[in-house]
Amino acid sequence: MSDDDSAGPRDAYYDARDLARFGEIGAHRPELAEKFFAWYGAVFEDGALSAREKALIALAVAHAIQCPYCIDAYSKGALEKGADLEQLTEAVHVAAAIRGGASLVHGIQMRNHADKISM
């Protein structure tokens, strides 16, 4: 088994090796990709939030939207920017709490609807 085989079969929907190919999204519309990457780069520069804080936020969002490519990228990015495993884990728990709370608060909609149709 080669190192590349650890990502799974090439016909799998998610293949970690595809993350390195992200730049290829501009193959047919390079001017749009250039604008996206310029904006993306500016977003992640130090500002009111540090690049490390932004990487942790991105990691939490990656878990909330369940993007395996983003989880890989922002786990690595946050670690490279000085975050530790405890901080990464907390960020994931923040995402989980927000997702859980969002599901529960929609229970109010269910109750409102049930109240309308109750006999």
Secondary structure, DSSP 4 states (H G I P E B T S, - for coil): --GGGGG--TTSS--GGGGGGGGGGGSS-HHHHHHHHHHHHHHTSSSSS-HHHHHHHHHHHHHHHT-HHHHHHHHHHHHHTT--HHHHHHHHHHHHHHHHHHHHHHHHHHHHHHHHH--
